[in-house]
Amino acid sequence: YLLGTERAITTDAPESVLITRLESASAPGSWMLSLVNVTSSPTRPLRTIVPVHDIHVSVRLPEGRETPAYRHAGAFPAADSGATGAVIEYAAGVVSIKIPLIAEFLSLRFDPVR
């Protein structure tokens, strides 16, 4: 509503994937993109999280933060999250990320290039 038609984060992920961009208080200029998958089977209590495949996320950076002034600095969890296959592109103030798989959650860290 407040941003009009411009969104800081756009995605083709289902609404059951919650996405947040967090600035680091301890490392100025660094930020995290966290994705939480709450897609589940229809039974309650939840017994199964349904993995989400092949999603795209674009993050529009704040004014004054040029790309590619950032580098992908790591992912958690890396072993089974699919993050190792994530494709990250930087262009015109936007970070575009293609993520092959999110099981339960994924966090990607970005640090400024110094």
C-alpha positions in Angstrom: 0.0 0.0 0.0 2.6 2.6 1.0 5.0 1.6 -1.8 2.4 1.9 -4.5 3.2 -0.5 -7.4 6.9 -0.7 -6.4 7.8 -3.5 -4.1 11.2 -4.0 -2.4 10.9 -7.8 -2.8 9.1 -9.6 -5.6 8.7 -13.4 -6.1 6.9 -16.1 -7.8 7.0 -18.3 -4.6 3.6 -19.3 -3.2 2.2 -17.2 -0.4 3.2 -19.9 2.0 6.9 -18.9 1.6 7.6 -16.0 4.0 10.4 -13.7 2.8 12.2 -11.0 4.9 15.2 -8.8 4.2 17.1 -7.9 7.3 19.9 -5.3 7.7 22.8 -6.3 9.9 23.3 -4.3 13.1 26.8 -5.7 13.7 28.1 -5.5 10.1 27.1 -2.2 8.5 26.0 -2.6 4.9 25.5 -6.4 5.2 22.1 -7.9 4.9 20.3 -11.2 5.0 17.4 -12.6 2.9 15.5 -15.2 4.9 12.8 -17.5 3.4 10.6 -19.7 5.6 8.5 -22.4 3.9 5.3 -23.1 5.7 3.7 -25.1 2.8 2.3 -28.2 4.4 0.0 -31.1 4.0 -3.6 -30.5 5.0 -3.4 -32.6 8.2 -3.1 -31.0 11.6 -0.9 -31.1 13.6 1.7 -30.5 10.9 3.7 -33.6 10.1 5.1 -32.8 6.7 6.5 -29.6 5.1 6.1 -29.7 1.4 9.3 -28.5 -0.3 9.0 -25.6 -2.8 11.0 -25.9 -6.0 12.3 -23.4 -8.6 11.4 -20.0 -7.3 12.7 -16.6 -8.2 13.2 -13.7 -5.8 14.2 -10.1 -6.8 15.3 -7.6 -4.1 15.4 -3.9 -5.0 18.2 -2.3 -3.1 17.8 1.0 -1.3 18.8 4.2 -3.2 22.6 4.7 -3.2 23.4 1.0 -3.0 24.8 0.2 -6.4 25.1 -3.3 -7.7 27.3 -5.3 -8.0 28.5 -3.7 -4.7 27.5 -6.9 -2.9 28.7 -10.4 -2.9 26.9 -13.6 -1.7 28.6 -14.4 1.5 26.9 -17.7 2.5 23.8 -19.6 3.1 22.2 -21.5 6.0 21.4 -24.4 5.9 23.7 -25.1 3.0 23.8 -28.9 3.1 20.2 -29.8 2.1 18.6 -26.4 1.3 19.4 -26.2 -2.4 21.2 -23.0 -1.8 24.4 -24.4 -3.3 22.5 -24.4 -6.6 21.1 -20.8 -6.2 21.9 -18.5 -9.1 22.4 -14.9 -8.1 22.6 -12.0 -10.5 23.2 -8.3 -9.9 21.9 -5.5 -12.2 20.6 -2.0 -12.0 20.0 -1.9 -8.2 18.3 -5.3 -8.1 19.6 -8.7 -6.8 17.8 -11.5 -8.7 18.0 -15.0 -7.1 16.9 -18.3 -8.6 16.5 -20.9 -5.9 16.1 -24.6 -6.9 14.7 -25.8 -3.5 13.5 -24.6 -0.1 12.8 -27.3 2.4 11.9 -25.6 5.6 14.0 -22.4 5.5 16.9 -20.7 3.8 18.9 -17.6 4.7 21.3 -15.9 2.3 23.8 -13.4 3.5 25.1 -10.5 1.3 28.1 -8.4 2.2 29.3 -5.2 0.6 32.3 -5.4 -1.7 35.0 -3.2 -0.2 
